[in-house]
Amino acid sequence: MNVVLLRCFLVVCSCGIVGSVEARQSARVVSQIITTKTLEPLMSVVKKADASTLLVFDINGVLVQKKHSRGTVVCPRPSEHAHNSTHNNELIDKLAADHGFEKAIRSYVEPVFPFLPSLITEWQQQGMKIVALTNSTADRVGVLSLGRGSRLAMLRLFGYHFEHSFKEDQSYVDLASYASEAHGAFSWGGVLFTCGQAKGYVLEAFLKYVAFSPSMIVFVDDHLYNIQTVQAFAQRQGIPFHGILLTR
């Protein structure tokens, strides 16, 4: 009789152990990277998003790209404020509206997905938090050298507005004081510039700055390493993560 009871006890214990393992497995945080040439996986993931979701976009190769056929267009010299590097949002808007700057940019650069600017605006209106995250602080477009302010103006010219998601992030902010690994990185108007630091560390510093804890992070980039650094941050924090690796 005692042997029978012992066997029953062992069976119950083993079922309990199996059940607890299954519960832990089902509670595991989703963390995946999807390779794609289109934005269909992103559209699918966003259907599950809410106001506490954070959408993050790389700039070059995701939001904009250099035109393959440049022809013999001669870019006019943009007006003097194109080279002003002060952190002034009004100046950025003026630059985006400058005819010479617009002609120069549109001669060499185009959106990767023409419908994406309006889509991002729609998601923002639904309450989603959206920022851009780039390794580049400067770029060259034809004869025009784009500094940090010019890059912001370029994005706004094509209809990308990242300055609305976080009211705290309206001006230049040094992110190093929020994470030592983000040394040199800064945020300005919803665009995070890594200045050579890993994107995961820079995003972590930014989220500390704005005091925001996302329920899910969705990151679109065209380089696997960049996605992996953000994925590692999300995993450390137990945040569900969806990486979209664009291959063009």
C-alpha positions in Angstrom: 0.0 0.0 0.0 2.8 2.4 0.9 4.5 1.5 -2.4 1.4 2.5 -4.3 1.0 5.8 -2.5 4.7 6.5 -3.2 4.2 5.9 -6.9 1.2 8.2 -6.9 3.1 10.9 -5.1 5.9 10.7 -7.7 3.5 10.9 -10.6 1.8 13.9 -9.1 5.2 15.6 -8.5 6.4 14.8 -12.0 3.3 16.3 -13.5 3.7 19.4 -11.4 7.3 19.8 -12.6 6.3 19.3 -16.3 3.4 21.8 -15.8 5.7 24.4 -14.3 8.2 24.0 -17.2 5.5 24.4 -19.7 4.2 27.5 -17.9 7.7 29.0 -18.0 8.0 28.2 -21.7 4.7 29.7 -22.5 5.7 32.8 -20.6 8.9 33.3 -22.6 9.1 36.7 -24.2 8.8 36.8 -28.0 12.1 37.8 -29.6 12.5 37.3 -33.3 14.2 38.7 -36.4 12.5 38.5 -39.8 14.3 38.9 -43.0 12.3 40.5 -45.8 12.3 42.7 -48.9 9.0 44.2 -48.2 7.2 45.8 -45.2 4.5 43.1 -45.0 6.0 41.6 -41.8 6.1 45.0 -40.2 2.4 45.6 -41.1 1.6 42.3 -39.6 3.4 43.0 -36.3 1.9 46.5 -36.0 -1.6 45.0 -36.0 -0.7 43.7 -32.5 0.7 47.1 -31.4 -0.8 49.6 -29.0 0.1 53.0 -27.5 2.9 51.5 -25.4 4.6 50.0 -28.5 7.8 51.5 -29.7 8.6 51.5 -33.4 12.1 52.3 -34.4 13.4 53.0 -37.9 16.9 53.2 -39.3 17.3 56.0 -41.9 19.6 55.1 -44.7 18.3 52.0 -46.6 15.0 52.0 -44.7 13.5 55.5 -44.8 15.5 57.0 -47.7 18.0 55.8 -50.3 20.2 57.4 -52.9 18.8 57.3 -56.4 20.5 54.8 -58.6 20.4 57.1 -61.7 21.7 60.5 -60.9 22.1 61.8 -64.4 23.8 65.2 -64.8 21.8 67.2 -62.3 23.7 70.2 -60.9 22.6 70.9 -57.4 22.1 74.6 -56.6 23.8 75.9 -53.6 21.3 75.9 -50.7 20.7 79.0 -48.8 23.0 80.0 -45.9 21.0 78.4 -43.2 21.6 75.0 -44.7 25.0 74.9 -43.1 23.9 76.2 -39.7 24.5 73.5 -37.1 22.6 75.1 -34.2 20.0 73.0 -32.5 17.0 75.0 -33.6 13.8 73.3 -34.6 12.5 76.4 -36.4 15.6 76.5 -38.4 15.1 72.9 -39.5 11.6 73.6 -40.7 12.9 76.6 -42.7 15.6 74.5 -44.3 13.1 71.8 -45.2 11.0 74.5 -47.0 14.0 76.0 -48.8 13.6 75.5 -52.5 17.4 75.1 -53.2 17.7 72.5 -50.5 14.7 70.6 -51.7 15.9 70.5 -55.3 19.3 69.3 -54.2 17.9 66.6 -52.0 15.3 65.3 -54.4 17.9 65.1 -57.2 19.8 62.5 -55.3 17.6 61.0 -52.6 14.2 59.3 -52.6 12.1 57.4 -50.0 12.7 53.6 -50.0 8.9 53.1 -49.7 6.9 56.1 -51.0 3.9 55.1 -48.8 5.8 54.8 -45.6 5.8 58.5 -44.5 2.0 58.6 -44.5 1.8 55.2 -42.8 4.1 56.4 -40.0 1.9 59.5 -39.6 -1.2 57.3 -39.4 0.5 55.1 -36.7 1.5 58.2 -34.7 -2.1 59.5 -34.8 -3.1 56.1 -33.3 -0.8 56.9 -30.4 2.2 54.7 -31.2 5.6 56.0 -30.2 8.0 56.2 -33.2 11.6 57.3 -33.4 14.5 57.0 -35.9 17.9 55.6 -35.0 20.9 56.2 -37.2 24.7 55.6 -37.0 25.3 58.6 -39.3 25.6 62.2 -38.1 26.6 63.4 -41.6 26.1 62.3 -45.2 27.0 63.6 -48.6 24.2 64.0 -51.2 25.7 65.2 -54.5 27.5 68.4 -53.8 25.6 68.9 -50.6 27.1 67.8 -47.3 24.4 67.0 -44.8 25.1 67.6 -41.1 22.8 66.6 -38.3 20.3 69.5 -38.8 20.3 68.9 -42.6 19.4 65.3 -42.0 16.5 66.2 -39.9 15.3 68.6 -42.6 15.7 66.0 -45.2 13.4 63.6 -43.3 10.8 66.3 -42.8 11.0 67.2 -46.5 9.9 63.7 -47.4 7.2 63.7 -44.7 8.9 61.9 -41.9 8.2 63.6 -38.6 9.6 62.0 -35.4 9.4 65.0 -33.2 5.9 64.4 -32.0 6.2 61.1 -30.1 7.9 62.4 -27.0 7.3 66.0 -25.8 10.6 65.8 -23.8 12.6 65.2 -27.0 12.2 68.5 -28.8 15.8 69.7 -28.7 19.3 68.4 -28.6 20.0 66.0 -25.7 23.3 64.4 -24.8 22.5 60.7 -24.0 25.8 59.9 -22.4 24.5 61.1 -19.0 21.8 58.3 -19.2 24.2 55.5 -20.1 28.0 55.5 -20.2 27.9 53.2 -23.2 26.1 55.9 -25.2 29.1 58.2 -25.0 28.9 60.8 -27.8 25.4 59.8 -28.8 22.6 62.3 -28.8 18.9 62.7 -29.5 17.2 65.6 -31.4 13.6 65.8 -32.4 12.9 62.1 -32.3 16.0 61.1 -34.2 18.7 59.2 -32.2 22.3 59.6 -33.5 24.6 56.8 -32.2 27.9 58.5 -33.1 29.5 55.1 -33.4 28.0 53.4 -30.3 25.9 50.3 -30.5 22.3 51.1 -31.3 21.0 49.0 -28.4 22.9 51.1 -25.9 21.8 54.3 -27.4 18.1 53.3 -27.5 18.4 52.2 -23.8 19.8 55.6 -22.9 17.0 57.3 -24.8 14.3 55.4 -23.1 15.8 56.2 -19.7 15.8 59.9 -20.7 12.1 59.9 -21.7 11.2 57.5 -18.9 9.3 55.2 -21.2 8.9 51.4 -20.8 7.6 50.0 -24.0 5.4 46.9 -24.0 7.0 45.9 -27.3 9.9 47.1 -29.5 9.7 46.8 -33.3 13.0 47.8 -35.1 13.5 48.1 -38.8 17.1 48.2 -40.1 19.1 46.9 -43.1 22.0 45.6 -41.0 21.7 42.4 -38.9 24.3 43.6 -36.3 22.3 46.7 -35.5 19.1 44.7 -35.0 20.9 42.2 -32.8 22.2 45.0 -30.4 18.7 46.3 -29.9 17.4 42.7 -29.5 20.0 42.1 -26.8 18.8 45.2 -24.9 15.1 44.1 -25.2 16.0 40.6 -24.0 17.8 42.0 -21.0 14.7 44.1 -20.1 12.2 41.3 -20.9 10.6 43.3 -23.6 9.0 41.5 -26.6 11.0 42.3 -29.7 10.4 42.1 -33.4 13.4 42.9 -35.7 12.7 43.5 -39.4 15.8 43.0 -41.5 15.4 44.7 -44.9 17.3 43.2 -47.7 17.2 45.2 -50.9 
